[in-house]
Amino acid sequence: MADETCQKYLQEEIKLSDGNITASFDGAWQKRGTGKAYNSLTGHSSLFGEKTKKLISFSVKGKQCRICSAAKRRGNPPRVHNCSKNWTGSAKAMEPAMACEMLQKVESQGGKIQTLTMDNDSTTIARVKATVNPNIRKKSDSNHTKKGFTGALVELSSTHKALRNIKVRGHIEKCFMYCVQQHQDNPAQLKTGLDNIVPHLYGEHHCCGSWCKSESTNYKPKNLPYGKPLSCSLLRSALENLFDKYAGKAEELSNVGSTQLNENFNQMVSSKAPKRLLANKLKRKRLQLCQRSAKRRRLELKAERLAKDASQSVLEGATYCSKIGLDEDTADLEDVIITPLKPSPESSSLMYFDLETTGFKRTSDIVQIAAICGDSSFNVYMNPSGRFTEEASRVTGLFYEGGIMKRHGQTLETISAEEGLKQFVNFLASSSKPFLIGHNIQNFDVPILLYNLQRFDLVRYFQDEISGFIDTYKLSKKVFDKETVSNYKQETLVKAVLGLDYDAHNAMSDVISLKALYERKLASECDASDVFNWAYYSVKTSLEPLVNQKVLSTLICKRLVSCSLSVSKLRLIHKRDPHNGIRNVFSEVVSDSKMARISKSKNVINKVVEFFNAN
């Protein structure tokens, strides 16, 4: 019913505004922590139309589901239910995400938000411009603008004694708000007025307007110390910097709006479902919560949430704090993504592939690509740029000389390497982002394929057409004991497990036998943990210098690679929080394994921090 009502009023708003909707936005949490602990498990936001004064969209984010949590504790899969968990980031980052979600929803229903009235406390407008509509305009809420300005003066009072006098701060606030209110719809005059306030406070009235009483011979600024203008040069410099920031937003401040409808809605939500009241527990349950074990568990959960919030705050950057919306041009919107979600192999099509090459180095040329996906197959021979090594020629039976390729003496039809790779990419595009399955591909086939794709600038096209890779060599080690098979070569596995012989080291024969091996013996044991993605190689390459310099051990490097934490990501984490950033991310306990993400070792963490301090 709520969605239907919102859609009804959205259509009314579209008609009244001729499609150019101005809406007010605000978000809130059930737990605010008096502005000090933004770690609520839930958050909600609302979007009100300016013409109808009605709610046209809403969004709710939750970080926890009781049904899923209970099932996880018992080790069972959760029953079918309407899961309330739809957010894994920090509570601070909920507001920008909900704004983008609602605006996209409005656009999908035929509306378009042209102007957004909101506060200056989050990176919402910068995120919206980056992901939804770069041309959207922002209106500042007048109450939040005043609160933000007052907060800035309070911050300055810690270093400037004159601002500790509440009358002085009140006088400066009054000058600021008078200027904003008197110059609505006139950004040029507003900017001029804001630029003149600091000189006015210091007794320089030659640029003041008619609002200034300095022409009176007995004029005294009664709210300033001793009825005299301010005189501190350091304070003047600080005030000029503050007013310059607001003057730069004159276009925005010259058309302030109100988010009172949103604030009223937030108050209604908190009154209907107050967090301070526990109304859904029986008396027996309430008594259980008084026990020592329950208190210990509450402390454990609190510690987990604090650790997760500390980690997420570094990964997301600054998303919510006072006046951050005034610096949207310099907002840090880059999210540090740890371990991109690996889709399950059952969620997409599977493509089996194999390569034959001129040698065993990662810079070898590819001479044959074969692949099978469903009922479709692909097989092509390509001209190499150099000669085969003796070992490669002996193993594959391939020989190339005088522009002619032969296999065991039989002439083969070939095409250029670039054309062959393009045809392979087109074959991938004919499937719906398949997983590429091969044997020992993580250490051999994929690095060689990457090198050859880079030669012809085809990496980005290839990357867009795949979901990930599955290496049956590593999967076989997980499934088959060493006693069952003498080694994990594909030819040996097919013979030992399936009882089949085939023409090994012919890419197409290898692919056909691999498909049979995977479908009959390996598919049931394969899950998301067996998938690796394209970023594996770039992350590993970026970390190798740190391993060589003994900053990282091989084990720590492997853990960082598995989390997709490259040097550039680590540097950004350290930049955002030089003291605790690396420690928070490395030591966060991952809920699935109950172990630290990377390491809790002070020695490991300190080495990484010292490296980035020096570099």
N, C-alpha and C positions, 0 to 999 in steps of 0.2 A: 504493500500500500504506500509506503514511503517513497519508493521509486516512481510509482504512478503519479503521486502528488507532485513530486519534483519535476517530472516530465511535463505535467499539465502547466505548471507555472513557468517553466522554461519556454514553452511555446507562446505563452502570453507575453513574456519578456521580449522574445524575438519580434513579435508583432509591434509592441509599443516602442521598441528601440530601433526598428528598421534593420535589424540584424547586427547593429553595432552595439553590443551589450557592454554596459559598465556594471561590474559586480564587486561586492566587498567580500574579502576572504580573511579567515582567521582559523587557527588551529588551537587545540588545547589537549591537556592530558588529565587523566583522573588523579594522578599523583604529581604535584608540582614541586614539593620539597622546598617551599618558600624561595624558589629561584636558585637553590644551591644543588639540588640532586635531581637532574633530569633523567631519571631511569625508570619511568613508568612503563608498565607492560602494555598499556593501551593508549591510543591517541585518536582523536576525531577532529574533523574540520568541516566547515560549512561555507557555502557560496550563496550569497543573497543578491538578487537582482535589484538594481537601483530604481527602476520604474515600478515594479510590482511590490517591492519590499518583502518578497516571499523567498523561501528557500528553493533554489533551483538545482542544487546538487549537494551531496555530502559524501564523506569518505570515513572509513574506520580502519585503523591498523591495530593488529594484535600480535604480540610476540610469544603468546603461550596458548595452548589448547589443553584443557584438563583431561579430555578423553585420550588424546595422543600421549600425554605425559603418563597417565595411568597405565596405558597399554605398554609403554616403553619400560616402565618399572617392572612390569610382570614378564617382560620379554616376549610379548605377543603383538601381532599386527593389530592396529586399531580397527574397530568396527566401522562400517560405513556411517559417516556423519557429516554434518555441515561444519567443517573445521574453521575455527576462529583465528588460527595462526596464519597470517599472511604477510609477516614482516620479520626480518632477521637482523636488521641494522640497529642503530642506536635510536633512542626515543627522540633525540634532537633532530635526526634526519627524517623523521616521519612527516613533518610539516611540508618541506619542499616536495617530497614524493607524493603526498596527498593532493597538493595543488596541481601538479602535472597530471595526475590521474583524473581529477575532476574536469580540468580544462579539455583534456582529450575526450572525455566522455561527453561533454557538452558539444564539442565539434562533431562527434559521431551522431548526435541527435539533431544536427542541422543548425546549431548556433555557433557563434564565434565571439569570444571575449576580446574586446578591443582595449578595455581599460580595467585595471585591477586595483581596487582600494585595499590597502593592507598596512601593517605596521612595518617597522624597520629592523625587526629583531631576528630575521632569518635570511638565508640566501635564496629564498623562494623565487624572487623575481629574476635573479640571474639564472637559476635552474630552468625556469619556465622559458626564458628567452633562448636558452641553449638547446632545449629539447622539444618545445611545443610551438612557440610563435616568437620569432626574433623581433617582431614589430609591435608587440604588446606594450602598452603604456602603463605606468604605475602612478597611482594617487596615494599620497601618504595620509594616514589617519592622523587627524589633528591632535587627539589626546596622546597617542603614542609618540608623535613628534615632540610634544612638549615634555613628556616623561623622558624621552631619550636625551633631549637637550639638558634637562635638569640633572640627569644622571652623569652627563659629561662634566658639568660644573662641579658636581660632588667629587668626581674622580680628581679633577684639578685641585680641589681644596686640600688634598693630601700633601701637595707640594707648594701651594700658594695660600698663605695665611689669610689674606683679605677675603677669600671666598668661603672661609669658615663662618663668616657672619651671614646668617640666614637672610638678613635684609638686603645685603649686597647681592646675594644669589637671586633673591626675589626680584630685585630691580633689573638685573640683566635678563632674567626670564621674561619679565613684563615687556622690556624693549623688544626682545626677539619675537614674542607672540603678537604684539601690536603690529610689528612690521609685517609678519606673515598674514595676519587677518586683513590689514588695510590694503594689501597689494595683491589680492586674489585676481586671477586672470590677467595679471600684468607682470610677467617674469622679469622684464628688464628693470622696472622700478623696484621690484622686490630685491633683486641682486644689488642694485645701488644702495637701497636702504640697509641691507645686511652689511655691506661694506662700510657704511658710515656709522654703525653702532659703536664699534671699538673706539674710533676717534672721539665720538660723543662722550663716551665714558671717561676719556682722558682730557676733557675740556677743550677739544678742538671742534668748533661748531660751524666752521665756514661751509661745510657741505651738508649740514643738517637741513631738513625740510621744515614745513610749517608746524610739525608736531613738537619741535624743540622749543623750550621756554627760555633759551639762553639770551634772547634779546632783552628780557627783563633785567634791569640793573641789579635787582636784589635776588637774582636766581641762585639758588643753592640746591645741589642734588642731595636732598634730605636723607636718602637711603644709603648714600655712600659714606665712608668713615669721615667723621668730623665735618660733614657737609662739603667736602672738597672732592675734586675729581681724583680718579685713581692715578698712581704715579709709578708703580713698579714696572720696569721695562721687561722683566722676565714673564710677568703675568700678561703683559700686553702681547708679547709674542705668542704665548699659549692661546690667548683668546682670539687672536688673528687667525691662527691655524684652525681653530674650531669654527669660526664664522666663515672662513674660506671654504671649508668642507660643505657647510650648508648653502653658501652662496652658489657653489657648483651645482647644487640640486634645485636652483631657483625655479626651473621649468616645472619640476615635480611639486615643489612647495607652493607654487602659485595656484594650485588647483587641489587643495586638500579635501579629503572626504571624511567619512565616518564608518567605523566598523562596530557601531553600537548594536546593530542587529545581531552580528556574530557573537558579541560579548554576551548579549541576552540569551542567545541560544546555548552558549557554553554554560551559563548559569543554570539554565533549565536542565541540561544534561546532568550536571553535578548534583542538582537537587533531587532528580528522579532516581539516580543510582549513586548515592554518596559512598565514597570509598571508606569513610570512617565507620560506617555501620555494617555489621555482619548479620544479615537477615536470612541467609540461606543455609544455616547450620543448625542441627538439632542440639539440645542441651548436652547430650553425651559427647558430641563432637567438640563443643565449646570447652568442655572439661578436659578433653584430650589435649587441646591446644595449650593448656596450662602446664602440662607435664614437661620435665626437663628434656626429654628426647625431642619433643616438638620444638622447644626453644632452640636446641642445638641445631636442628634441621633448618629452622628459620635463619639462623646465623650463617649456616653453610650456603643456603640459597642466596642470601644477601651478598656474601663474599663472591659467589659465582657471577652474580649480576654486575657487581661493581667492576670485577675483572673484565667481563665482556664489554661493558660500557667504556672502560678505559681503552681497550683495544679498538673498538669501533670508532671512537672519537678520533683516534689517530688515522685510521684507515679512510674515514670519510672527510676529514678536514673540518674546519669550522663551519657549522651549519646553522647554529642558533645561538646568538648572544646579542646583547643590546647594541643597537645602531649598526649592526653588520650589514644591513640592507642599504646603508648609505654608500657602501663601497662595492657595488655590484660589478663594476668594471674590473676590479682586481680580485673578485671572489675566487677562491680555490675550489673548483668544481670537480677536480679529478678524484675518482674513487679508486682506492687501491684494492683490487679484487684478489682475494686469496682463494686458490683452488677453484677455478670456474666450475660450475656445476657440470658433472659428467653425466650425460644422459645414459640411461640403460641401453645396452645393445638391442633389446627387444623393441625400443622406441623408434627405430629407423631401419632402413634396408641395409643389408650386408653385402659387401663386395669383396671378393677374394682376388688377390693380385700377387704377381711375382715379377721380378726383373732378372735379366741376364746382362752382365756387364763385361767390359774389356779387362777388368782386373778386380782386385779386392780392396783398393784404396777408395776413400770417400770422394775422390776427384776423378774416378773412372767414368767412362762414357757408358750410357745405357744403349744396348743393342737390341733388346727385345722387351716388350711390355705385354703381359697377358692378364686378363681380368675376366671374372664371371660375376654377374649380378642377376639373380633370378634365372630367367630363360635367355638373357642376353649375354653375349660374350664379346671379347675384344682381344685381338692378337695382332701385333705389328712388329716388324723388324726395321731397325734404323741404322743408317750409316754412321760409324764412329769417326771421330776426328783423328784418332791415332790407332796404333796397332794393339792387338791382344797381347797380354802377357802369356808366356808359355803355359803357366799353371791354369789360367782361366780358359785358354783354348783347349787344353787337355780335358778339363772338367766338363765344359759345355759342348765340346765338339764343334765349336764355331771357329771360322777362319775368315779373315777379310784381307783382300789384296787386290789392287787395281780397280777399286770401286765395286768389287763383286764380293758378296758374302756367301759363304757355303757352310753347311752343317753336315758333318760326316760325308763330305764330298758332293752333297746335293746343293745346287744353286738356289738361293732364296731371293724373293722379291723384297726390296728395301725402299724406304723413303728417308728424307732428311730427319735429323734429330728434332729440329724445331717443329716440323709438321707432325711427327709422331707424338710429341708431347701435347700439342694442341688437340690432336684427335683424342688423346686420352682424357684431357680436361673436358672435352665435349661429351665423351662417353660418361664421365662422372655426372655432368649436368643433366643427362637423361634420366638419372635416378634422383630420388629425393634425399639429398645430403646423406649418402651412405657412410657406414663405418668401413674403413679399409682393413681387411684382415690378411695378414701374411705371417710367414715363419721367419723369426729372427730379424724382423723389419726395424725394430727400435735401434739396433746397433749397425745395421747394414743397409737395407733397402731404402728406408726413409731418408737417412742422411745423403745417400747418393742421389736420390730423387730430388731432394732439396737443392743440392748443388747444380744439377742439370736444369731445374726450373729457373733458378736464379740466372743462369747463363742467358736465357731468352726472356727474362722479365715476365714470367708466368706464375710466380708464387702467389700473388694476390688472387688470381683467378682460380687457382687450384684450392686455395684456402677456403674460398667462399662455397665450394661445392662438397665439402666433407664435414662429417660430425666428429670424427676422431679416428684413432687407430687401435687395433687389438693385435698384440704379438702372441701368436700361438706357441712360440718357443717358451716364453715365460709362463704362459697359461698351462702348458704341458708339465712344467716342473711342479706346478701347484697340484695337478691332477694325478700324475703318474709317479709312483715310487721308483727310485733308481734300480731296485731289485726287479721291477717289472720290465724295464727297458734298459738296454746296455748304455745307450746315450740318447740325447734328445734331438738328433738330426731328424728332419722330416721323413727321409727315406726309411730310417730305422723305425720310427713311430708307426708309420703306415704299415710296414711289414709286421711289426710285433703286435699291434693293437687290432688292425683290420685284416691282417693276413694277405695283403695285396702287394704285388710288384708292379712298378711302373717305370716309364722312361724319365728318370730323374735328370734335373738340370736342363730340362726343356720347360720354359716358363708356363706354357699352357698345360702340360702334363702335371707340373707341380701344383698348379691352381686347382685342377680337377681333383687330384688326390687330397689336397688340403681341405677342399670343400667337404669331401666325404669324412675326413678325420674330424673336422670341427662339428659338423651336424650330428654325427653319430656318437662322439665321445666327449667333446669339449663344451658344446653350447649350453648344456644344463649347469655347468660349473662357472660359466662366465658371468660377471656382474660389472657394475660401474667402476669398481676398483681396478679392473683389468684394462680400462681405457686410458690411453694417453693422448694428449693433443699436440697441435703444431707448436705451441709455445714452449714445449719441453726443451727444444734445442736452443732457442734463443736465450732462455733463462739459464740453462746450463753453461752456455758460452760466456755469458756476462759474469758468472760467478767464478770461472776458472782462475782469473788473476788473484782473487782473494784466497783461493786454495793454494796457489803457488807461493803466495806471500805468508802462508801459515796463519792467516786470519781465520779461515774456516777449515775444519777437518772434512774429510771426504763424506763422513756420515751426516754432518750438519748440512753440507752442500746438497746431498740427496734429499734431505727433508725440505730444504728451501725450494728445490726444483719441483718436488711433489706438490708444493703449495703455490707454485708460480710466482715466487718472490724473487724477482730479478734485482740486480744492483740498483737500477733506477728507482724501483719501488722502495727498496730499503733506504735509499738516500732521501726520498720524499718523506718517509715515515720519520726519519731522524730530523729532518728539517722542521717538521710540524711540532715535534716535541723532542728536543735534543737530550733531555734528561731521562725521560721515561718511555719514549715511543718504542724503541727497539725492545726494551724489557717487557712492556705490556703485550706486544704482538707475539714475541717469542714464547713467553711463559703462560699465555692464556690456555686454560685446560679445555681441550676439545671434548665436547660432551659424549661423542660416540666412543672414544677410546679411553676417556678419563686420564689422558696423559697430556703433557704440555705440547703445544703446537710444534715448536722447534726444540726448545731446551729451557730449563730453569737455571742452568749453570751460570753463576756470576762470571766465571772466567770466559765462557763463550760469549756472553752478552757484552762484557767489557771490551773484549777484543774488537768486536764489530763497531761499538760506539767509538772507541779510540781511532779506528780506521777512518770513520767518517768525520771525526773531529779534525783529523790531520789532512783529509782530502776534501 
